[in-house]
Amino acid sequence: MNEKSMTGLSWFKSSFSGEQGACVEVADARAMSSAVFIRDSKDQDGEVLSFRPAAFAAFVNDVRAGGYDS
């Protein structure tokens, strides 16, 4: 997707992120481009990462299962 087409995306943060500002925002664009986009919530005009939905779902499942807990 180009930058202009990304302006219509709905971005959201996890309800666990709080107000610290150290979080990311996610936009589900599967209906438009078969992708899930991620950006830094402190730099909304900065770089945007793109992931295939299956890869992002696997990551979320790993996080929920505690796979990245230290």
Z-matrix of the N, CA and C atoms (Angstrom, degrees):
N
C 1 1.456
C 2 1.518 1 108.83
N 3 1.301 2 116.32 1 145.57
C 4 1.450 3 118.67 2 175.96
C 5 1.531 4 110.17 3 -89.99
N 6 1.326 5 115.49 4 169.34
C 7 1.467 6 120.75 5 -174.87
C 8 1.524 7 112.22 6 -59.65
N 9 1.311 8 117.91 7 -39.30
C 10 1.464 9 121.10 8 -178.14
C 11 1.521 10 111.08 9 -64.10
N 12 1.319 11 118.22 10 -42.15
C 13 1.462 12 120.55 11 -178.51
C 14 1.528 13 112.21 12 -72.21
N 15 1.328 14 117.73 13 -17.45
C 16 1.461 15 120.57 14 179.27
C 17 1.525 16 112.45 15 -79.80
N 18 1.305 17 118.37 16 -13.30
C 19 1.460 18 120.15 17 -177.70
C 20 1.518 19 112.16 18 -66.92
N 21 1.319 20 118.84 19 -22.41
C 22 1.457 21 121.19 20 -179.79
C 23 1.517 22 114.49 21 -88.89
N 24 1.311 23 117.78 22 3.20
C 25 1.464 24 120.62 23 -178.52
C 26 1.525 25 111.34 24 -75.03
N 27 1.318 26 115.98 25 149.61
C 28 1.463 27 121.87 26 175.01
C 29 1.522 28 108.20 27 -97.72
N 30 1.309 29 116.29 28 113.36
C 31 1.452 30 122.53 29 -178.70
C 32 1.518 31 109.54 30 -96.24
N 33 1.338 32 116.72 31 144.48
C 34 1.464 33 119.90 32 176.98
C 35 1.526 34 110.19 33 -144.39
N 36 1.338 35 114.35 34 156.27
C 37 1.467 36 122.16 35 176.65
C 38 1.521 37 108.17 36 -112.83
N 39 1.299 38 115.66 37 156.87
C 40 1.456 39 121.49 38 174.28
C 41 1.522 40 109.39 39 -63.27
N 42 1.309 41 116.37 40 145.29
C 43 1.464 42 120.20 41 176.03
C 44 1.526 43 110.98 42 -67.84
N 45 1.323 44 117.84 43 -14.10
C 46 1.463 45 122.51 44 178.32
C 47 1.532 46 112.51 45 -85.26
N 48 1.316 47 117.83 46 -6.99
C 49 1.463 48 120.27 47 -172.61
C 50 1.523 49 113.32 48 -73.32
N 51 1.297 50 118.87 49 -25.40
C 52 1.455 51 120.91 50 179.54
C 53 1.512 52 112.14 51 66.17
N 54 1.316 53 116.24 52 -155.99
C 55 1.461 54 121.42 53 -176.86
C 56 1.532 55 113.48 54 -112.57
N 57 1.326 56 118.20 55 13.25
C 58 1.459 57 121.01 56 -178.30
C 59 1.526 58 111.92 57 -66.48
N 60 1.293 59 117.99 58 -26.65
C 61 1.454 60 121.22 59 -178.75
C 62 1.517 61 114.32 60 88.23
N 63 1.314 62 118.34 61 -3.13
C 64 1.460 63 121.70 62 -179.51
C 65 1.522 64 109.57 63 -95.33
N 66 1.315 65 116.13 64 64.47
C 67 1.455 66 118.82 65 -177.16
C 68 1.528 67 110.42 66 -145.43
N 69 1.297 68 114.30 67 174.56
C 70 1.455 69 121.17 68 177.87
C 71 1.526 70 109.01 69 -116.15
N 72 1.313 71 115.04 70 161.33
C 73 1.456 72 121.89 71 174.75
C 74 1.518 73 107.92 72 -116.39
N 75 1.315 74 115.72 73 149.13
C 76 1.457 75 122.50 74 -177.24
C 77 1.519 76 109.34 75 -122.88
N 78 1.328 77 116.36 76 140.67
C 79 1.462 78 122.38 77 172.75
C 80 1.520 79 107.72 78 -128.32
N 81 1.302 80 115.57 79 123.98
C 82 1.466 81 120.98 80 178.73
C 83 1.520 82 108.13 81 -90.71
N 84 1.320 83 116.70 82 108.44
C 85 1.459 84 121.66 83 -176.81
C 86 1.522 85 111.53 84 -113.11
N 87 1.331 86 117.18 85 26.40
C 88 1.466 87 119.47 86 -176.49
C 89 1.516 88 112.63 87 -58.98
N 90 1.314 89 118.44 88 -33.11
C 91 1.464 90 120.28 89 -179.92
C 92 1.521 91 112.00 90 -69.30
N 93 1.345 92 117.42 91 -24.47
C 94 1.461 93 121.44 92 -177.03
C 95 1.518 94 113.17 93 -101.85
N 96 1.349 95 117.25 94 -33.06
C 97 1.460 96 117.47 95 -170.93
C 98 1.527 97 114.09 96 -148.13
N 99 1.301 98 118.60 97 8.84
C 100 1.462 99 121.31 98 -177.46
C 101 1.518 100 111.92 99 56.51
N 102 1.330 101 116.81 100 45.09
C 103 1.461 102 120.26 101 -178.75
C 104 1.525 103 110.75 102 -146.69
N 105 1.317 104 114.03 103 159.54
C 106 1.459 105 122.99 104 170.28
C 107 1.520 106 105.39 105 -117.73
N 108 1.335 107 117.10 106 129.45
C 109 1.449 108 121.96 107 -177.37
C 110 1.528 109 110.70 108 -107.43
N 111 1.333 110 116.03 109 146.30
C 112 1.464 111 122.55 110 179.95
C 113 1.522 112 108.05 111 -131.85
N 114 1.345 113 115.76 112 138.44
C 115 1.464 114 120.30 113 176.03
C 116 1.526 115 109.52 114 -142.24
N 117 1.313 116 115.61 115 161.61
C 118 1.460 117 122.67 116 176.95
C 119 1.526 118 107.78 117 -76.17
N 120 1.325 119 117.26 118 126.60
C 121 1.460 120 120.11 119 -177.70
C 122 1.529 121 112.58 120 -66.31
N 123 1.347 122 118.01 121 -22.63
C 124 1.465 123 121.53 122 178.36
C 125 1.527 124 112.01 123 -82.20
N 126 1.329 125 117.68 124 -16.33
C 127 1.470 126 121.92 125 -176.84
C 128 1.525 127 108.68 126 -134.00
N 129 1.316 128 115.87 127 70.78
C 130 1.457 129 120.58 128 -173.89
C 131 1.523 130 113.47 129 -67.27
N 132 1.311 131 117.88 130 -16.41
C 133 1.468 132 120.88 131 176.78
C 134 1.525 133 111.86 132 -99.05
N 135 1.329 134 116.49 133 4.48
C 136 1.459 135 121.35 134 -178.49
C 137 1.517 136 112.66 135 -83.62
N 138 1.303 137 114.69 136 -160.39
C 139 1.463 138 122.14 137 -178.07
C 140 1.528 139 111.23 138 -62.58
N 141 1.319 140 115.17 139 147.94
C 142 1.460 141 122.67 140 176.67
C 143 1.521 142 107.83 141 -123.44
N 144 1.325 143 115.84 142 129.91
C 145 1.465 144 120.93 143 177.23
C 146 1.512 145 109.29 144 -94.21
N 147 1.315 146 116.78 145 145.85
C 148 1.455 147 122.89 146 -179.09
C 149 1.525 148 109.40 147 -120.72
N 150 1.328 149 116.16 148 133.16
C 151 1.462 150 121.89 149 179.82
C 152 1.525 151 110.30 150 -130.06
N 153 1.318 152 115.43 151 147.09
C 154 1.468 153 118.97 152 170.88
C 155 1.522 154 107.34 153 -67.00
N 156 1.328 155 118.00 154 143.00
C 157 1.470 156 120.32 155 -177.91
C 158 1.523 157 113.76 156 -54.73
N 159 1.315 158 118.86 157 -40.00
C 160 1.466 159 121.08 158 -179.20
C 161 1.526 160 111.09 159 -65.05
N 162 1.321 161 117.48 160 -39.62
C 163 1.466 162 120.91 161 178.94
C 164 1.525 163 110.67 162 -66.96
N 165 1.325 164 117.21 163 -41.49
C 166 1.465 165 119.84 164 179.42
C 167 1.531 166 110.53 165 -67.74
N 168 1.326 167 117.74 166 -40.16
C 169 1.469 168 121.12 167 178.30
C 170 1.529 169 110.72 168 -62.05
N 171 1.327 170 117.34 169 -40.02
C 172 1.466 171 120.67 170 178.31
C 173 1.524 172 110.46 171 -64.39
N 174 1.329 173 117.40 172 -40.62
C 175 1.464 174 121.37 173 177.44
C 176 1.530 175 110.71 174 -62.20
N 177 1.327 176 117.20 175 -47.89
C 178 1.469 177 120.96 176 179.98
C 179 1.526 178 110.65 177 -60.39
N 180 1.315 179 117.19 178 -42.55
C 181 1.464 180 120.59 179 178.56
C 182 1.533 181 111.36 180 -62.20
N 183 1.332 182 117.01 181 -40.43
C 184 1.465 183 120.92 182 177.10
C 185 1.523 184 111.44 183 -63.64
N 186 1.336 185 116.64 184 -41.03
C 187 1.469 186 120.01 185 178.29
C 188 1.517 187 110.13 186 -63.23
N 189 1.317 188 116.68 187 -46.64
C 190 1.467 189 120.65 188 -179.37
C 191 1.529 190 111.90 189 -61.83
N 192 1.317 191 116.03 190 -31.54
C 193 1.471 192 120.42 191 -179.65
C 194 1.535 193 112.28 192 -83.06
N 195 1.331 194 117.25 193 0.26
C 196 1.451 195 120.87 194 178.81
C 197 1.517 196 113.84 195 84.09
N 198 1.315 197 117.09 196 16.02
C 199 1.449 198 121.18 197 -176.31
C 200 1.516 199 115.56 198 -64.07
N 201 1.327 200 118.13 199 -15.19
C 202 1.470 201 120.83 200 -178.95
C 203 1.521 202 112.01 201 -118.61
N 204 1.326 203 117.05 202 10.46
C 205 1.461 204 120.28 203 177.72
C 206 1.524 205 109.43 204 -70.47
N 207 1.298 206 115.39 205 142.82
C 208 1.470 207 117.66 206 179.41
C 209 1.512 208 111.69 207 -99.94
